[in-house]
Amino acid sequence: MNEEKFIIKASRLHYTEEDIQFLKKLAEIGIDWTALYKMAAIHSVSPIIYHALEKHFIGNIVPSEIMAHFKSVYYQTAIRNANLLNFLENTIKVFGKKVVLLKGMDLALSLYPNIGVRSMCDMDVLVDVVSFEELTILIKNSEEVFQPIYKSKAHEKHLKKGEEYIYPIFSRYGRIEIHKYIPGFSANLKENAWSSAVHVNENPNLYHLKPEYTLLHLCIHVYSHATVFSYLRMYCDINELVRKYQMNIDWDFVIKAILENGWKEKFSWLYSYVNTLFETPFPECIYKEIGIHKNEMPINDILYGISDYKFTKATSSLFKGFDNIYDKIEYGFRSFFPEKKWLHDHYKNQKDSVRIDTLNYCRYFIEYSDLIIKRFFK
């Protein structure tokens, strides 16, 4: 499928001359540009495609109306990310303690050329256990934040269950998740990641993880999501991180962490897939100790899960986390039909009426229907 080939080849920062000629050839052969744009949007790679095509002066191979869509998403992403970052930086000035950026915002600032290239669903930050509640209260009480946080009481129970507790907050600029643990990291690995974090910019309290810890975190995050759904953008992050920091990453440390934590099978699958997609230059020690092989997957399978078996296993595990059948039913129902107050806050409605409620649910289903249907009924 030419659309898939174009998206995969275009979703990277650096093109070779062969890459450019390949993209031009695909455009000449014939592409359903509307389908391509929709697919790129679903996989959250529209901004990086726009930036790369413009950087390499080949945006003319894409119809002007499609490039206009890409451009719009690119600038919308930049504005949204800048507002989120500004909100966090202003909060940290009051907080006055160390905060570590994770994933999206960190990569937007340290990996990608500007804040508009990397789209994100939310902004993740890490604080120590002692400061967790303090920062949560500080952000939650901001005038820029609205409530409620959860679609239902069952969603709240599920999120609060377990030691890897994450507190989600919705500001007017987007969702913020405050972590006191790094999911998948042991206490010792998390503490080492925290203590070795380095400054992001001139803000004395804003940090990010060193590349090897970021790589481990990204891979664990991607694989944990890939049992249900993932986006091409997630794999782009790993490719770009390895390409930029391949000479600076402590690969012996990465290999040791993978083996000690029993991640070899997961990381072998993931590295193989990223390498197949992007020809990512992993060092020889990764090939030898972890294993990289040809591992192709259609782009739709990236979005909707590694396999039905693993999807079923992940869904079953999710519902086992509830204590009674009523919570399971509520969680399932409210995943499709959020409480009215959540919808009002999500879409910033000032009035309450049957017409507005109906409109909200229509907007919600249009926004989430494709992902919800594939996630629950594939």
C-alpha positions as CSV (number, residue, x, y, z in Angstrom):
1,M,0.0,0.0,0.0
2,N,1.7,3.2,-1.2
3,E,0.1,5.4,1.5
4,E,1.7,3.3,4.3
5,K,5.0,3.2,2.5
6,F,5.0,7.0,2.1
7,I,4.1,7.6,5.8
8,I,6.7,5.3,7.1
9,K,9.5,6.7,4.9
10,A,8.4,10.4,5.5
11,S,8.1,10.1,9.3
12,R,11.7,10.8,10.2
13,L,13.9,13.9,10.6
14,H,16.7,13.0,8.2
15,Y,16.3,11.9,4.6
16,T,18.9,10.3,2.4
17,E,18.9,11.1,-1.3
18,E,17.4,7.6,-1.8
19,D,14.6,8.4,0.7
20,I,13.8,11.5,-1.3
21,Q,13.7,9.7,-4.6
22,F,11.6,6.9,-3.1
23,L,9.0,9.4,-1.9
24,K,8.9,11.2,-5.2
25,K,8.5,7.9,-7.0
26,L,5.5,6.9,-4.8
27,A,3.9,10.2,-5.5
28,E,4.3,9.7,-9.2
29,I,2.9,6.1,-9.1
30,G,-0.2,7.3,-7.3
31,I,-1.4,7.9,-3.7
32,D,-4.8,8.4,-2.2
33,W,-3.8,11.6,-0.4
34,T,-6.9,11.9,1.6
35,A,-6.4,8.4,3.0
36,L,-2.8,9.2,3.7
37,Y,-3.6,12.4,5.6
38,K,-6.2,10.5,7.7
39,M,-3.7,7.7,8.4
40,A,-1.0,10.2,9.4
41,A,-3.3,12.0,11.7
42,I,-4.3,8.7,13.4
43,H,-0.7,7.8,13.9
44,S,0.1,11.4,15.2
45,V,2.9,11.9,12.6
46,S,1.5,14.8,10.6
47,P,3.8,17.4,12.3
48,I,7.0,15.4,11.7
49,I,6.0,14.7,8.1
50,Y,5.3,18.4,7.4
51,H,8.6,19.5,9.0
52,A,10.6,16.9,7.1
53,L,9.1,17.6,3.7
54,E,9.6,21.3,4.2
55,K,13.1,20.9,5.5
56,H,14.1,18.9,2.4
57,F,12.2,21.2,0.0
58,I,10.0,18.4,-1.4
59,G,6.6,19.6,0.0
60,N,5.6,20.1,-3.7
61,I,5.2,16.4,-4.2
62,V,2.1,16.5,-1.9
63,P,-1.1,18.3,-3.1
64,S,-1.3,21.8,-1.7
65,E,-4.6,21.2,0.2
66,I,-3.0,18.2,2.0
67,M,0.1,20.1,2.8
68,A,-2.2,22.8,4.2
69,H,-3.7,20.2,6.6
70,F,-0.2,19.1,7.7
71,K,0.8,22.7,8.2
72,S,-2.3,23.4,10.3
73,V,-1.6,20.4,12.6
74,Y,2.0,21.4,12.9
75,Y,1.3,24.9,14.1
76,Q,-1.6,23.8,16.3
77,T,0.8,21.3,17.9
78,A,3.4,24.0,18.5
79,I,0.8,26.3,20.1
80,R,-0.6,23.6,22.3
81,N,2.8,22.4,23.4
82,A,4.1,25.9,24.1
83,N,1.0,26.6,26.3
84,L,1.4,23.4,28.2
85,L,5.1,24.1,28.8
86,N,4.5,27.7,29.9
87,F,1.9,26.5,32.3
88,L,4.3,23.9,33.8
89,E,7.2,26.4,34.0
90,N,5.0,28.9,35.8
91,T,3.9,26.2,38.2
92,I,7.4,25.1,38.9
93,K,8.5,28.6,39.8
94,V,6.0,28.5,42.6
95,F,6.7,24.8,43.5
96,G,10.5,25.5,43.7
97,K,11.5,21.8,43.6
98,K,12.9,19.4,41.1
99,V,10.5,18.2,38.3
100,V,11.6,15.7,35.6
101,L,10.0,15.7,32.2
102,L,9.1,12.3,30.7
103,K,8.4,11.2,27.2
104,G,6.5,13.8,25.0
105,M,7.5,17.2,26.4
106,D,11.0,16.0,27.1
107,L,11.4,14.8,23.5
108,A,9.8,17.9,22.0
109,L,12.5,20.0,23.8
110,S,15.6,17.8,23.6
111,L,15.2,15.4,20.7
112,Y,13.1,17.2,18.0
113,P,14.2,20.4,16.3
114,N,11.3,22.5,17.7
115,I,8.3,22.1,19.9
116,G,5.8,21.8,17.1
117,V,7.3,18.6,15.5
118,R,6.4,16.2,18.3
119,S,2.6,15.8,19.0
120,M,1.5,14.5,22.4
121,C,-1.7,13.3,24.0
122,D,-0.6,14.7,27.4
123,M,2.4,15.9,29.4
124,D,4.1,13.6,31.9
125,V,6.2,14.8,34.8
126,L,8.0,12.9,37.5
127,V,8.5,14.1,41.1
128,D,9.8,12.4,44.2
129,V,7.3,10.7,46.5
130,V,7.6,13.4,49.2
131,S,6.7,16.2,46.8
132,F,4.0,14.3,44.9
133,E,1.0,15.5,46.8
134,E,2.3,19.0,47.1
135,L,2.7,19.4,43.3
136,T,-0.6,17.6,42.7
137,I,-2.5,20.1,44.9
138,L,-0.7,23.1,43.5
139,I,-1.6,22.2,39.9
140,K,-5.1,21.0,40.7
141,N,-6.0,24.3,42.4
142,S,-4.8,26.4,39.5
143,E,-7.3,28.5,37.7
144,E,-6.2,26.9,34.5
145,V,-7.4,23.4,35.6
146,F,-10.9,22.0,35.4
147,Q,-12.5,19.0,37.0
148,P,-13.7,16.2,37.0
149,I,-10.7,14.1,36.1
150,Y,-12.4,10.7,35.7
151,K,-15.1,9.5,33.4
152,S,-16.7,7.5,36.3
153,K,-16.0,6.4,39.9
154,A,-14.8,3.0,38.5
155,H,-12.2,4.8,36.3
156,E,-11.0,6.6,39.5
157,K,-10.7,3.3,41.4
158,H,-8.8,1.7,38.6
159,L,-6.3,4.5,38.3
160,K,-5.7,4.7,42.0
161,K,-5.2,0.9,42.3
162,G,-1.6,-0.3,42.5
163,E,1.7,1.3,43.4
164,E,2.4,3.0,40.1
165,Y,-0.1,5.7,40.9
166,I,-0.5,8.5,38.4
167,Y,-2.5,11.6,39.0
168,P,-4.1,13.0,35.8
169,I,-5.0,16.7,35.7
170,F,-6.8,18.5,32.8
171,S,-5.7,22.1,32.2
172,R,-7.2,24.2,29.5
173,Y,-4.2,23.4,27.4
174,G,-4.2,19.6,27.8
175,R,-3.8,16.7,30.1
176,I,-1.0,16.6,32.7
177,E,0.0,13.3,34.4
178,I,2.0,13.6,37.6
179,H,4.1,10.4,38.3
180,K,5.9,9.4,41.5
181,Y,7.2,6.2,39.9
182,I,8.4,5.4,36.4
183,P,6.1,2.6,35.1
184,G,8.1,-0.7,34.7
185,F,11.2,0.6,36.6
186,S,12.3,-1.0,39.8
187,A,12.7,1.3,42.8
188,N,16.5,1.2,42.4
189,L,16.4,1.9,38.6
190,K,13.9,4.8,39.1
191,E,16.1,6.3,41.9
192,N,19.2,6.1,39.6
193,A,17.2,7.7,36.8
194,W,16.0,10.5,39.1
195,S,19.3,11.3,40.6
196,S,21.2,11.4,37.3
197,A,18.6,13.6,35.5
198,V,20.0,16.7,33.9
199,H,18.7,20.2,33.4
200,V,16.5,20.9,30.3
201,N,17.0,24.7,30.0
202,E,17.6,27.7,32.1
203,N,14.8,26.8,34.6
204,P,16.8,25.5,37.6
205,N,14.1,23.0,38.6
206,L,13.3,21.5,35.3
207,Y,15.1,18.2,34.3
208,H,15.0,15.3,31.9
209,L,16.3,11.8,32.0
210,K,19.7,10.8,30.5
211,P,19.3,9.1,27.1
212,E,19.8,5.5,28.3
213,Y,17.0,5.9,30.9
214,T,14.8,7.6,28.4
215,L,15.3,4.8,25.9
216,L,14.4,2.2,28.5
217,H,11.3,4.2,29.5
218,L,10.1,4.7,26.0
219,C,10.5,1.0,25.1
220,I,8.6,-0.2,28.2
221,H,5.9,2.4,27.5
222,V,5.5,1.4,23.8
223,Y,5.4,-2.3,24.5
224,S,2.9,-1.9,27.3
225,H,0.6,0.0,25.0
226,A,1.3,-2.2,22.0
227,T,-0.6,-5.1,23.5
228,V,-3.7,-3.0,22.9
229,F,-2.9,0.0,20.7
230,S,0.1,2.2,19.7
231,Y,1.0,4.8,17.2
232,L,3.7,5.1,14.6
233,R,4.9,8.2,16.4
234,M,6.0,6.1,19.4
235,Y,8.3,4.1,17.2
236,C,9.6,7.3,15.6
237,D,10.7,8.5,19.1
238,I,12.9,5.4,19.5
239,N,14.4,5.7,16.1
240,E,15.2,9.4,16.5
241,L,16.6,8.9,20.1
242,V,19.0,6.1,19.0
243,R,20.1,8.1,15.9
244,K,20.8,11.3,17.9
245,Y,22.4,9.7,21.0
246,Q,23.8,6.4,19.7
247,M,27.4,7.5,20.5
248,N,26.4,8.8,24.0
249,I,24.2,6.1,25.2
250,D,25.8,3.6,27.7
251,W,24.8,0.5,25.8
252,D,26.4,-1.8,28.3
253,F,24.1,-0.3,31.0
254,V,21.1,-0.7,28.7
255,I,21.8,-4.3,28.0
256,K,22.4,-5.1,31.7
257,A,19.1,-3.4,32.6
258,I,17.2,-5.4,29.9
259,L,18.6,-8.7,31.0
260,E,18.3,-8.1,34.7
261,N,14.7,-7.1,34.4
262,G,13.6,-9.9,32.1
263,W,12.9,-7.6,29.2
264,K,14.9,-9.4,26.5
265,E,12.0,-10.8,24.5
266,K,10.1,-7.5,24.6
267,F,13.0,-5.4,23.6
268,S,14.1,-7.8,20.9
269,W,10.7,-7.6,19.3
270,L,10.6,-3.8,19.6
271,Y,14.2,-3.1,18.4
272,S,13.6,-5.5,15.5
273,Y,10.5,-3.7,14.5
274,V,12.0,-0.2,14.8
275,N,15.0,-1.4,12.8
276,T,12.8,-2.9,10.1
277,L,10.8,0.4,9.8
278,F,13.6,2.9,9.9
279,E,16.9,1.1,9.4
280,T,17.8,2.3,12.9
281,P,21.6,2.1,13.5
282,F,21.6,0.0,16.7
283,P,25.2,-0.9,17.9
284,E,26.5,-4.4,17.3
285,C,26.2,-5.3,21.0
286,I,22.4,-5.0,20.7
287,Y,22.3,-7.4,17.8
288,K,24.5,-9.8,19.7
289,E,23.0,-9.6,23.2
290,I,19.4,-8.8,22.7
291,G,18.8,-9.9,19.1
292,I,17.4,-8.0,16.1
293,H,15.7,-9.7,13.2
294,K,13.3,-8.9,10.3
295,N,10.0,-8.0,12.0
296,E,7.4,-6.5,9.7
297,M,3.9,-5.5,10.7
298,P,1.2,-3.6,8.6
299,I,0.7,-0.1,9.8
300,N,-2.9,-0.8,10.9
301,D,-1.6,-3.6,13.2
302,I,0.7,-1.0,14.9
303,L,-2.4,0.9,15.9
304,Y,-4.6,-1.9,17.0
305,G,-2.4,-4.4,18.8
306,I,0.4,-6.9,18.5
307,S,-2.1,-9.8,18.4
308,D,-5.6,-10.7,19.4
309,Y,-4.2,-13.0,22.0
310,K,-2.2,-10.3,23.7
311,F,-5.1,-7.9,23.4
312,T,-7.4,-10.4,25.0
313,K,-4.9,-11.0,27.8
314,A,-4.5,-7.3,28.4
315,T,-8.2,-6.7,28.5
316,S,-8.8,-9.6,30.8
317,S,-6.0,-8.4,33.1
318,L,-7.6,-4.9,33.2
319,F,-11.0,-6.2,34.4
320,K,-9.4,-8.5,37.0
321,G,-8.3,-5.3,38.7
322,F,-11.8,-4.6,39.9
323,D,-13.2,-6.0,43.1
324,N,-16.8,-6.6,41.9
325,I,-18.9,-7.0,38.9
326,Y,-20.6,-3.6,39.3
327,D,-17.3,-1.7,38.9
328,K,-16.5,-3.8,35.8
329,I,-19.9,-2.9,34.3
330,E,-19.5,0.8,35.1
331,Y,-16.0,0.9,33.8
332,G,-17.1,-0.7,30.5
333,F,-20.2,1.4,30.1
334,R,-18.6,4.7,31.1
335,S,-15.7,4.1,28.7
336,F,-18.3,4.5,25.9
337,F,-20.7,6.9,27.7
338,P,-18.7,9.3,30.0
339,E,-20.6,11.1,32.8
340,K,-22.2,14.3,31.6
341,K,-20.1,16.5,33.9
342,W,-16.9,15.1,32.4
343,L,-18.2,15.8,28.9
344,H,-19.2,19.4,29.9
345,D,-15.7,20.0,31.2
346,H,-14.0,18.2,28.3
347,Y,-15.8,20.4,25.7
348,K,-16.0,23.5,28.0
349,N,-19.8,23.8,28.0
350,Q,-21.3,26.5,30.1
351,K,-24.9,25.3,29.9
352,D,-26.7,22.0,30.7
353,S,-29.4,20.9,28.3
354,V,-30.5,17.8,26.4
355,R,-29.4,19.3,23.1
356,I,-25.9,20.1,24.5
357,D,-25.6,16.6,26.1
358,T,-26.6,15.0,22.7
359,L,-24.1,17.2,20.9
360,N,-21.4,16.3,23.4
361,Y,-21.9,12.6,22.9
362,C,-21.9,13.0,19.2
363,R,-18.6,14.9,19.3
364,Y,-17.2,12.3,21.7
365,F,-18.1,9.3,19.4
366,I,-16.7,11.1,16.4
367,E,-13.5,11.8,18.2
368,Y,-13.0,8.4,19.7
369,S,-15.2,5.9,17.8
370,D,-12.5,4.4,15.6
371,L,-10.1,3.7,18.5
372,I,-12.9,2.5,20.8
373,I,-14.4,0.0,18.3
374,K,-11.0,-1.4,17.3
375,R,-9.9,-1.6,20.9
376,F,-12.9,-3.5,22.2
377,F,-14.2,-5.4,19.2
378,K,-11.3,-6.3,17.0
